[in-house]
């Protein structure tokens, strides 16, 4: 074989290998897609106090694991204990004011009863006077005086009734329906809640990170003092859109973590994000801002999937948030599933090197 023939054969072999690799790449992209753009994501809770105060104690250290309900740090409780005592005194004062109003209402009702008795007596006297004036037995002056006294008695009855109505309106309802008592109880409940909030606890199990609190610091309500990385975790993976056209929720997948080279974990697709940031328009009053580009082939858009492990789910708790991974999808069966499993195994072995 001449050198030219040998070179031509090498060129043909190279072209055939290229064609086979290109065909495999197209098939793999459609029926056994893989991405290295995957991560382990733990929910991160930014822990902030709900009330202001000076930090009295710190019960955790940075990177310490805590359980849900465990104390993280506490604020000086003395101002909030005083607030509770003030609220309790205000509730007691409200009860005393209601008792005083009840006594005033009872006295006003007694006055009303007396005024009604006087008014009834004067009404009877007025009736007799009308008969006597018709018989010319009394003078017009005496009649006018009796009528004026009867009218004054009726006015006193109305005034006594108005006073009772005013006292009852000020008193309000009885028992739990009383406005003054409800306000005092609400103030007491808020004071007790603020006292409880002076102790900051972990809402979920996780690891303390970025601890920025020391005894003596002044904490402001709503200002984060530390981050709590939850034990719960999610695997997210970003794939190009065209590779997901055959994918269904619940399809099998393989996950290869950088932290565990040589191991392939079985997983399953549990969800797909509804969109990406580029698909969101802000209603800020501005006009549309179309993207301009002179490129013939633009970058492919990626969509985010969420996966869960079907084996060794506790592995996620050992990985930090942001840990990198590669994900191999198995949207179809048959030969594609076999080749996909081989791809995942090859990537896992490569992680021993890189």
C-alpha positions in Angstrom: 0.0 0.0 0.0 1.4 3.3 -1.1 1.6 6.3 1.4 -1.1 8.1 -0.5 -3.4 5.1 -0.2 -2.6 4.8 3.5 -3.4 8.5 4.0 -6.7 8.2 2.1 -7.7 5.2 4.2 -7.0 7.2 7.4 -9.1 10.1 6.1 -11.9 7.7 5.3 -11.7 6.1 8.8 -11.6 9.6 10.4 -14.7 10.7 8.4 -16.5 7.5 9.4 -15.7 7.9 13.0 -16.7 11.6 12.9 -20.0 10.6 11.2 -20.7 7.9 13.8 -19.8 10.3 16.7 -22.0 13.0 15.2 -24.9 10.6 14.8 -24.4 9.3 18.3 -24.4 12.9 19.6 -27.7 13.7 17.9 -29.3 10.5 19.2 -27.9 11.0 22.7 -29.2 14.6 22.7 -32.7 13.5 21.9 -33.1 10.1 23.7 -30.5 10.0 26.5 -29.8 13.7 27.4 -27.2 14.5 30.0 -26.1 17.7 31.7 -23.3 18.6 34.0 -25.3 21.7 35.2 -26.9 20.2 38.2 -26.6 21.1 41.9 -27.8 20.0 45.3 -29.9 22.9 46.8 -30.7 23.1 50.5 -33.3 25.7 51.6 -31.5 28.5 53.4 -33.4 30.3 56.1 -32.2 33.8 57.0 -32.8 33.9 60.7 -33.8 37.3 62.1 -35.4 38.3 65.5 -38.9 39.4 65.4 -38.3 42.0 68.2 -35.5 44.5 69.0 -33.1 44.0 71.8 -29.6 43.4 73.1 -28.3 39.9 72.6 -28.0 38.2 76.0 -26.9 34.7 75.1 -25.7 32.8 72.0 -26.4 29.1 72.2 -24.8 27.9 68.9 -21.5 28.1 67.0 -20.9 28.5 63.3 -21.4 25.3 61.3 -23.1 23.6 64.2 -26.0 21.3 63.4 -29.3 22.1 65.3 -32.6 20.4 65.6 -36.0 22.1 65.0 -37.0 24.1 68.2 -33.4 24.4 69.5 -32.5 27.8 70.9 -30.1 29.8 68.7 -29.8 33.0 70.7 -31.8 35.1 73.1 -32.4 38.8 73.6 -32.6 40.6 76.9 -36.0 39.6 78.3 -36.3 42.2 81.0 -38.0 45.0 78.9 -40.5 42.4 77.6 -41.2 41.1 81.1 -42.0 44.6 82.2 -44.2 45.1 79.2 -46.1 41.9 80.2 -46.5 43.3 83.8 -47.8 46.6 82.4 -50.3 44.8 80.2 -51.5 42.7 83.2 -52.0 45.9 85.2 -53.9 47.4 82.3 -56.2 44.4 82.2 -56.8 44.7 85.9 -57.5 48.4 85.6 -60.0 47.6 82.8 -61.8 45.2 85.1 -61.9 47.8 87.8 -63.2 50.5 85.4 -65.9 48.1 84.3 -66.8 47.4 87.9 -67.1 51.2 88.6 -69.3 51.6 85.5 -71.5 48.7 86.7 -71.9 50.5 90.0 -72.7 53.8 88.2 -75.2 52.1 86.0 -76.9 50.6 89.1 -77.1 54.0 90.8 -78.4 55.6 87.6 -81.2 52.9 87.4 -82.1 53.6 91.0 -82.3 57.3 90.1 -84.5 56.5 87.1 -86.8 54.4 89.2 -87.2 57.3 91.7 -87.8 59.8 88.9 -90.4 57.6 87.3 -92.2 57.3 90.6 -92.2 61.1 91.0 -93.4 61.5 87.4 -96.2 59.0 87.9 -97.4 60.8 91.0 -97.3 64.2 89.3 -99.1 62.7 86.3 -101.9 61.7 88.6 -101.9 65.1 90.2 -102.1 66.6 86.7 -105.1 64.4 86.0 -106.9 65.7 89.1 -106.0 69.3 88.3 -107.5 69.0 84.9 -110.8 68.0 86.4 -110.6 70.7 89.0 -109.8 73.4 86.5 -112.8 72.3 84.4 -115.0 72.8 87.5 -113.2 76.2 88.3 -112.2 74.7 91.6 -108.5 75.8 91.4 -106.9 78.8 89.9 -105.2 78.9 86.6 -101.9 79.6 88.3 -102.1 76.5 90.4 -102.9 74.4 87.4 -100.0 75.8 85.4 -97.7 75.1 88.3 -98.9 71.4 88.5 -98.5 71.0 84.7 -94.9 72.5 84.8 -94.0 70.1 87.6 -95.3 67.1 85.6 -93.3 68.2 82.6 -90.1 68.6 84.7 -90.6 65.1 86.1 -90.9 63.6 82.6 -87.7 65.5 81.6 -85.9 64.1 84.6 -87.0 60.5 83.6 -85.6 61.1 80.1 -82.4 62.5 81.5 -81.9 59.5 83.8 -82.6 57.1 80.9 -80.0 59.0 78.8 -77.4 58.8 81.5 -78.0 55.0 81.7 -77.6 54.7 78.0 -74.4 56.7 78.0 -73.0 54.6 80.8 -74.0 51.3 79.1 -72.3 52.5 75.9 -69.1 53.3 77.8 -69.3 50.0 79.6 -69.8 48.0 76.5 -70.7 44.3 76.4 -70.4 41.8 79.2 -67.6 39.3 79.7 -65.6 38.5 76.5 -67.8 40.9 74.5 -66.5 43.9 76.3 -64.3 46.2 74.1 -62.1 47.5 77.0 -61.4 44.0 78.2 -60.7 42.7 74.6 -58.2 45.5 74.0 -56.5 44.9 77.3 -56.3 41.1 76.6 -54.9 41.7 73.1 -52.3 44.0 74.6 -51.4 41.3 77.1 -51.2 38.6 74.4 -48.9 40.8 72.3 -46.6 41.5 75.3 -46.4 37.8 76.0 -45.7 37.0 72.4 -43.0 39.6 72.3 -41.5 38.0 75.4 -41.6 34.7 73.6 -40.0 36.2 70.5 -37.0 37.4 72.6 -35.8 33.8 72.3 -34.9 32.9 68.7 -35.3 29.2 67.9 -34.6 27.1 64.8 -37.8 26.5 62.8 -36.2 23.5 61.0 -33.3 21.1 61.5 -30.2 22.3 59.8 -26.7 23.7 60.0 -25.9 27.2 61.3 -23.8 29.2 58.8 -22.5 32.8 58.6 -23.2 33.4 62.3 -23.0 37.2 62.8 -24.2 37.6 66.4 -22.3 38.0 69.7 -23.4 38.7 73.2 -23.9 42.4 73.6 -24.9 43.1 70.0 -28.1 45.0 69.4 -30.4 43.1 67.2 -33.0 44.8 65.1 -36.3 43.1 64.2 -36.2 41.7 60.7 -32.4 42.0 60.3 -30.8 38.6 59.6 -28.2 37.5 62.1 -27.4 34.0 60.7 -28.2 31.6 58.0 -29.7 28.1 58.7 -29.1 25.6 56.0 -31.9 23.1 56.1 -31.3 19.3 56.1 -34.0 19.0 53.4 -32.5 19.1 49.9 -33.5 19.2 46.3 -31.6 18.2 43.1 -31.9 20.7 40.3 -30.7 20.2 36.8 -30.7 22.5 33.8 -31.3 21.0 30.3 -31.6 22.4 26.9 -35.2 22.7 25.8 -35.1 20.4 22.8 -33.7 17.5 24.9 -36.8 17.5 27.1 -39.5 17.0 24.4 -39.7 13.3 25.2 -39.5 13.7 29.0 -42.4 13.0 31.3 -42.7 13.6 35.0 -41.7 10.5 36.8 -39.2 9.4 34.2 -36.1 7.6 35.5 -32.7 9.4 35.8 -29.2 8.8 37.1 -27.3 11.3 39.3 -23.5 11.5 39.6 -22.3 13.7 42.4 -18.8 15.1 42.2 -18.4 14.3 45.9 -19.0 10.6 45.2 -17.0 9.6 42.2 -17.6 6.1 40.9 -21.1 5.9 42.2 -24.3 6.4 40.2 -27.5 7.0 42.1 -31.0 6.2 40.7 -33.3 9.1 40.7 -36.7 10.2 39.3 -37.9 13.5 37.8 -40.5 15.0 40.1 -41.1 18.4 38.5 -40.2 21.1 36.0 -40.1 24.8 36.5 -42.9 26.8 34.8 -40.4 29.2 33.3 -37.1 31.2 33.5 -36.3 34.7 34.4 -36.0 35.8 30.8 -39.7 34.9 30.4 -40.8 37.4 33.0 -41.8 40.9 32.1 -41.6 43.6 34.8 -44.6 45.9 34.9 -42.4 49.0 35.5 -43.9 51.3 32.9 -41.1 50.9 30.5 -41.5 49.7 26.9 -40.4 46.4 25.6 -36.6 45.9 25.2 -36.1 43.4 22.3 -32.7 41.6 22.4 -30.7 42.3 19.3 -28.1 39.9 17.9 -26.4 39.3 14.6 -25.7 35.6 15.4 -27.3 33.0 13.1 -27.4 30.4 15.8 -28.2 31.7 19.3 -27.5 29.9 22.6 -30.1 27.3 23.5 -32.5 28.1 26.4 -32.2 25.8 29.4 -35.1 24.6 31.5 -34.8 23.5 35.1 -35.8 20.1 36.4 -36.2 18.8 39.9 -35.3 15.3 40.9 -35.4 13.0 43.9 -33.2 10.1 44.8 -34.8 6.7 44.9 -31.9 5.1 46.8 -29.8 6.5 49.7 -31.9 9.6 50.2 -29.8 10.5 53.3 -26.9 11.2 50.9 -28.3 14.6 50.2 -28.1 15.6 53.9 -24.4 15.0 53.8 -23.8 17.3 50.8 -23.5 21.0 51.2 -25.9 23.3 49.4 -24.5 24.1 45.9 -22.7 20.7 45.6 -22.2 19.9 41.9 -23.6 16.9 40.1 -24.3 15.5 36.6 -27.7 14.1 35.6 -28.4 11.5 33.0 -32.1 11.2 31.9 -33.7 8.0 30.6 -36.9 9.2 28.8 -37.0 6.2 26.6 -36.2 2.5 27.1 -34.5 -0.1 25.0 -31.0 0.5 23.6 -31.1 4.2 24.6 -31.6 3.3 28.2 -28.6 0.9 28.1 -26.4 3.5 26.4 -27.6 6.2 28.9 -26.6 4.0 31.8 -23.1 3.5 30.2 -22.8 7.2 29.7 -23.6 7.8 33.4 -21.1 5.1 34.5 -18.4 6.7 32.3 -18.9 10.2 33.7 -18.8 8.7 37.2 -15.4 7.1 36.5 -14.1 10.3 34.9 -14.8 12.1 38.2 -11.9 10.1 39.7 -9.7 12.1 37.4 -11.4 15.4 37.3 
